[in-house]
Amino acid sequence: MNIKTSDTFLRKFIPEDLPVMSRIYADENVMKFIGRGGAVNERATEQMLQAFMNSYERNGFGIWACVDNLSGKIIGHCGFNILPVTGDIEIAYLLDKPFWGKGIATSIALETLQYGFDELKLKKIVALAYPKNVASIRVIESWG
């Protein structure tokens, strides 16, 4: 897997990523439009990361850590998730608050979509956003 932009790259999550992801997922603002909405505790974060890591083996894809090129630090996540009810493959992305509004989500999500279609040979990828999540809707609209 080789997904990168001028600002970021994606890599598989590892167990050692738990502290930074626990901090990111504990932020109410970051998690406002994710899942049921709201901050996630460390135990739930650990379960999420384990599910992401299991997905790499089971599906050949999953949610990957989004890493800042300059600092080498994780700033969020991006990747693919299988929706439980429909079985559709969803693109999912999330950035820590200091990285909002810089075009990072747009560029890494676009590269991830390209990877999904070109390398994984996915036929269909869906994107979902809460109606009040204007920033995410803008990201989706930018793909054309």
ChimeraX commands (.cxc) that place a marker at each C-alpha (Angstrom):
marker #1 position 0.00,0.00,0.00 radius 0.5
marker #1 position 1.48,3.31,-1.06 radius 0.5
marker #1 position -0.87,6.26,-0.54 radius 0.5
marker #1 position 0.71,9.67,-0.13 radius 0.5
marker #1 position 0.31,13.36,-0.84 radius 0.5
marker #1 position 2.70,16.29,-0.54 radius 0.5
marker #1 position 1.62,16.67,3.12 radius 0.5
marker #1 position 0.83,13.16,4.37 radius 0.5
marker #1 position 1.08,9.44,3.86 radius 0.5
marker #1 position -0.96,6.48,5.05 radius 0.5
marker #1 position 0.36,3.42,6.86 radius 0.5
marker #1 position -1.14,0.50,8.74 radius 0.5
marker #1 position -2.02,1.08,12.37 radius 0.5
marker #1 position 0.06,-0.75,14.97 radius 0.5
marker #1 position -0.76,-1.31,18.68 radius 0.5
marker #1 position 1.73,1.40,19.67 radius 0.5
marker #1 position -0.54,3.99,18.02 radius 0.5
marker #1 position -3.10,3.65,20.84 radius 0.5
marker #1 position -1.97,6.69,22.91 radius 0.5
marker #1 position -2.10,9.20,20.05 radius 0.5
marker #1 position -5.37,7.84,18.66 radius 0.5
marker #1 position -6.91,7.80,22.15 radius 0.5
marker #1 position -6.08,11.50,22.42 radius 0.5
marker #1 position -7.52,12.29,18.97 radius 0.5
marker #1 position -10.68,10.19,19.47 radius 0.5
marker #1 position -11.23,11.72,22.94 radius 0.5
marker #1 position -11.82,15.15,21.36 radius 0.5
marker #1 position -15.57,15.86,21.19 radius 0.5
marker #1 position -15.12,18.23,18.24 radius 0.5
marker #1 position -13.12,15.73,16.20 radius 0.5
marker #1 position -15.59,12.91,16.88 radius 0.5
marker #1 position -18.78,14.98,16.58 radius 0.5
marker #1 position -19.77,13.46,13.23 radius 0.5
marker #1 position -18.14,10.03,13.55 radius 0.5
marker #1 position -20.36,7.03,14.25 radius 0.5
marker #1 position -22.95,7.98,16.83 radius 0.5
marker #1 position -21.05,11.19,17.52 radius 0.5
marker #1 position -19.02,12.07,20.57 radius 0.5
marker #1 position -15.70,11.32,22.19 radius 0.5
marker #1 position -14.47,7.75,22.51 radius 0.5
marker #1 position -12.65,6.35,25.56 radius 0.5
marker #1 position -9.34,4.46,25.45 radius 0.5
marker #1 position -10.94,1.01,25.60 radius 0.5
marker #1 position -13.20,1.80,22.65 radius 0.5
marker #1 position -10.23,3.27,20.76 radius 0.5
marker #1 position -8.28,0.07,21.37 radius 0.5
marker #1 position -11.19,-1.97,19.98 radius 0.5
marker #1 position -11.40,0.29,16.93 radius 0.5
marker #1 position -7.68,-0.01,16.21 radius 0.5
marker #1 position -7.87,-3.79,16.58 radius 0.5
marker #1 position -10.78,-3.87,14.11 radius 0.5
marker #1 position -8.77,-1.74,11.67 radius 0.5
marker #1 position -5.77,-4.09,11.98 radius 0.5
marker #1 position -7.96,-7.20,11.58 radius 0.5
marker #1 position -9.44,-5.70,8.41 radius 0.5
marker #1 position -6.02,-5.52,6.73 radius 0.5
marker #1 position -5.75,-9.32,6.86 radius 0.5
marker #1 position -9.41,-10.13,6.30 radius 0.5
marker #1 position -10.21,-7.65,3.51 radius 0.5
marker #1 position -6.87,-6.48,2.13 radius 0.5
marker #1 position -7.72,-2.93,3.16 radius 0.5
marker #1 position -8.98,-0.96,6.13 radius 0.5
marker #1 position -8.59,2.33,7.94 radius 0.5
marker #1 position -4.98,3.51,7.91 radius 0.5
marker #1 position -3.05,5.98,10.05 radius 0.5
marker #1 position -2.64,9.38,8.37 radius 0.5
marker #1 position 0.87,10.64,9.10 radius 0.5
marker #1 position 2.23,14.17,8.66 radius 0.5
marker #1 position 5.28,14.14,6.37 radius 0.5
marker #1 position 7.13,16.88,8.28 radius 0.5
marker #1 position 6.71,15.71,11.87 radius 0.5
marker #1 position 6.18,11.99,11.31 radius 0.5
marker #1 position 3.24,12.16,13.73 radius 0.5
marker #1 position -0.19,10.64,13.24 radius 0.5
marker #1 position -2.74,13.36,12.51 radius 0.5
marker #1 position -5.81,11.22,11.83 radius 0.5
marker #1 position -7.00,8.32,9.74 radius 0.5
marker #1 position -8.23,7.54,6.23 radius 0.5
marker #1 position -9.23,4.37,4.45 radius 0.5
marker #1 position -12.04,1.99,3.70 radius 0.5
marker #1 position -14.70,0.47,5.91 radius 0.5
marker #1 position -17.35,-2.12,5.01 radius 0.5
marker #1 position -20.79,-0.85,6.02 radius 0.5
marker #1 position -22.49,-3.58,8.07 radius 0.5
marker #1 position -26.04,-3.21,6.75 radius 0.5
marker #1 position -25.40,-2.81,3.01 radius 0.5
marker #1 position -21.93,-4.31,2.57 radius 0.5
marker #1 position -20.93,-1.18,0.64 radius 0.5
marker #1 position -17.35,-0.01,0.94 radius 0.5
marker #1 position -17.18,3.44,2.50 radius 0.5
marker #1 position -14.29,5.86,2.43 radius 0.5
marker #1 position -13.68,7.22,5.92 radius 0.5
marker #1 position -11.41,10.07,6.95 radius 0.5
marker #1 position -10.76,12.04,10.11 radius 0.5
marker #1 position -8.15,14.63,11.07 radius 0.5
marker #1 position -7.06,16.04,14.40 radius 0.5
marker #1 position -8.39,19.57,14.84 radius 0.5
marker #1 position -5.09,21.47,14.22 radius 0.5
marker #1 position -5.08,20.04,10.67 radius 0.5
marker #1 position -8.59,21.11,9.68 radius 0.5
marker #1 position -9.12,23.61,6.85 radius 0.5
marker #1 position -5.78,23.00,5.12 radius 0.5
marker #1 position -7.01,20.78,2.27 radius 0.5
marker #1 position -5.38,17.70,3.80 radius 0.5
marker #1 position -8.59,15.65,4.03 radius 0.5
marker #1 position -9.45,16.45,0.42 radius 0.5
marker #1 position -6.05,15.43,-0.94 radius 0.5
marker #1 position -5.53,12.26,1.10 radius 0.5
marker #1 position -9.11,11.08,0.51 radius 0.5
marker #1 position -8.72,11.64,-3.23 radius 0.5
marker #1 position -5.49,9.59,-3.29 radius 0.5
marker #1 position -7.20,6.89,-1.22 radius 0.5
marker #1 position -10.11,6.74,-3.66 radius 0.5
marker #1 position -7.67,6.43,-6.56 radius 0.5
marker #1 position -5.92,3.57,-4.76 radius 0.5
marker #1 position -9.25,1.86,-4.12 radius 0.5
marker #1 position -10.30,1.94,-7.75 radius 0.5
marker #1 position -6.90,1.41,-9.42 radius 0.5
marker #1 position -5.08,-0.97,-7.06 radius 0.5
marker #1 position -7.83,-2.71,-5.08 radius 0.5
marker #1 position -10.09,-2.82,-8.16 radius 0.5
marker #1 position -13.12,-1.75,-6.14 radius 0.5
marker #1 position -16.16,-1.18,-8.33 radius 0.5
marker #1 position -18.00,1.18,-5.99 radius 0.5
marker #1 position -16.98,3.33,-3.03 radius 0.5
marker #1 position -19.52,5.35,-1.07 radius 0.5
marker #1 position -19.01,8.45,1.06 radius 0.5
marker #1 position -21.35,9.37,3.90 radius 0.5
marker #1 position -21.60,12.63,5.83 radius 0.5
marker #1 position -24.00,14.03,8.39 radius 0.5
marker #1 position -26.01,16.92,6.88 radius 0.5
marker #1 position -24.53,19.34,9.44 radius 0.5
marker #1 position -20.96,18.26,8.65 radius 0.5
marker #1 position -20.40,21.00,6.09 radius 0.5
marker #1 position -16.62,20.51,5.94 radius 0.5
marker #1 position -16.94,16.83,5.06 radius 0.5
marker #1 position -19.62,17.57,2.48 radius 0.5
marker #1 position -17.22,20.07,0.87 radius 0.5
marker #1 position -14.52,17.39,0.76 radius 0.5
marker #1 position -16.91,14.96,-0.96 radius 0.5
marker #1 position -18.12,17.60,-3.42 radius 0.5
marker #1 position -14.53,18.44,-4.37 radius 0.5
marker #1 position -14.07,14.97,-5.86 radius 0.5
marker #1 position -16.47,15.83,-8.65 radius 0.5
marker link #1:1,2 radius 0.2
marker link #1:2,3 radius 0.2
marker link #1:3,4 radius 0.2
marker link #1:4,5 radius 0.2
marker link #1:5,6 radius 0.2
marker link #1:6,7 radius 0.2
marker link #1:7,8 radius 0.2
marker link #1:8,9 radius 0.2
marker link #1:9,10 radius 0.2
marker link #1:10,11 radius 0.2
marker link #1:11,12 radius 0.2
marker link #1:12,13 radius 0.2
marker link #1:13,14 radius 0.2
marker link #1:14,15 radius 0.2
marker link #1:15,16 radius 0.2
marker link #1:16,17 radius 0.2
marker link #1:17,18 radius 0.2
marker link #1:18,19 radius 0.2
marker link #1:19,20 radius 0.2
marker link #1:20,21 radius 0.2
marker link #1:21,22 radius 0.2
marker link #1:22,23 radius 0.2
marker link #1:23,24 radius 0.2
marker link #1:24,25 radius 0.2
marker link #1:25,26 radius 0.2
marker link #1:26,27 radius 0.2
marker link #1:27,28 radius 0.2
marker link #1:28,29 radius 0.2
marker link #1:29,30 radius 0.2
marker link #1:30,31 radius 0.2
marker link #1:31,32 radius 0.2
marker link #1:32,33 radius 0.2
marker link #1:33,34 radius 0.2
marker link #1:34,35 radius 0.2
marker link #1:35,36 radius 0.2
marker link #1:36,37 radius 0.2
marker link #1:37,38 radius 0.2
marker link #1:38,39 radius 0.2
marker link #1:39,40 radius 0.2
marker link #1:40,41 radius 0.2
marker link #1:41,42 radius 0.2
marker link #1:42,43 radius 0.2
marker link #1:43,44 radius 0.2
marker link #1:44,45 radius 0.2
marker link #1:45,46 radius 0.2
marker link #1:46,47 radius 0.2
marker link #1:47,48 radius 0.2
marker link #1:48,49 radius 0.2
marker link #1:49,50 radius 0.2
marker link #1:50,51 radius 0.2
marker link #1:51,52 radius 0.2
marker link #1:52,53 radius 0.2
marker link #1:53,54 radius 0.2
marker link #1:54,55 radius 0.2
marker link #1:55,56 radius 0.2
marker link #1:56,57 radius 0.2
marker link #1:57,58 radius 0.2
marker link #1:58,59 radius 0.2
marker link #1:59,60 radius 0.2
marker link #1:60,61 radius 0.2
marker link #1:61,62 radius 0.2
marker link #1:62,63 radius 0.2
marker link #1:63,64 radius 0.2
marker link #1:64,65 radius 0.2
marker link #1:65,66 radius 0.2
marker link #1:66,67 radius 0.2
marker link #1:67,68 radius 0.2
marker link #1:68,69 radius 0.2
marker link #1:69,70 radius 0.2
marker link #1:70,71 radius 0.2
marker link #1:71,72 radius 0.2
marker link #1:72,73 radius 0.2
marker link #1:73,74 radius 0.2
marker link #1:74,75 radius 0.2
marker link #1:75,76 radius 0.2
marker link #1:76,77 radius 0.2
marker link #1:77,78 radius 0.2
marker link #1:78,79 radius 0.2
marker link #1:79,80 radius 0.2
marker link #1:80,81 radius 0.2
marker link #1:81,82 radius 0.2
marker link #1:82,83 radius 0.2
marker link #1:83,84 radius 0.2
marker link #1:84,85 radius 0.2
marker link #1:85,86 radius 0.2
marker link #1:86,87 radius 0.2
marker link #1:87,88 radius 0.2
marker link #1:88,89 radius 0.2
marker link #1:89,90 radius 0.2
marker link #1:90,91 radius 0.2
marker link #1:91,92 radius 0.2
marker link #1:92,93 radius 0.2
marker link #1:93,94 radius 0.2
marker link #1:94,95 radius 0.2
marker link #1:95,96 radius 0.2
marker link #1:96,97 radius 0.2
marker link #1:97,98 radius 0.2
marker link #1:98,99 radius 0.2
marker link #1:99,100 radius 0.2
marker link #1:100,101 radius 0.2
marker link #1:101,102 radius 0.2
marker link #1:102,103 radius 0.2
marker link #1:103,104 radius 0.2
marker link #1:104,105 radius 0.2
marker link #1:105,106 radius 0.2
marker link #1:106,107 radius 0.2
marker link #1:107,108 radius 0.2
marker link #1:108,109 radius 0.2
marker link #1:109,110 radius 0.2
marker link #1:110,111 radius 0.2
marker link #1:111,112 radius 0.2
marker link #1:112,113 radius 0.2
marker link #1:113,114 radius 0.2
marker link #1:114,115 radius 0.2
marker link #1:115,116 radius 0.2
marker link #1:116,117 radius 0.2
marker link #1:117,118 radius 0.2
marker link #1:118,119 radius 0.2
marker link #1:119,120 radius 0.2
marker link #1:120,121 radius 0.2
marker link #1:121,122 radius 0.2
marker link #1:122,123 radius 0.2
marker link #1:123,124 radius 0.2
marker link #1:124,125 radius 0.2
marker link #1:125,126 radius 0.2
marker link #1:126,127 radius 0.2
marker link #1:127,128 radius 0.2
marker link #1:128,129 radius 0.2
marker link #1:129,130 radius 0.2
marker link #1:130,131 radius 0.2
marker link #1:131,132 radius 0.2
marker link #1:132,133 radius 0.2
marker link #1:133,134 radius 0.2
marker link #1:134,135 radius 0.2
marker link #1:135,136 radius 0.2
marker link #1:136,137 radius 0.2
marker link #1:137,138 radius 0.2
marker link #1:138,139 radius 0.2
marker link #1:139,140 radius 0.2
marker link #1:140,141 radius 0.2
marker link #1:141,142 radius 0.2
marker link #1:142,143 radius 0.2
marker link #1:143,144 radius 0.2
view
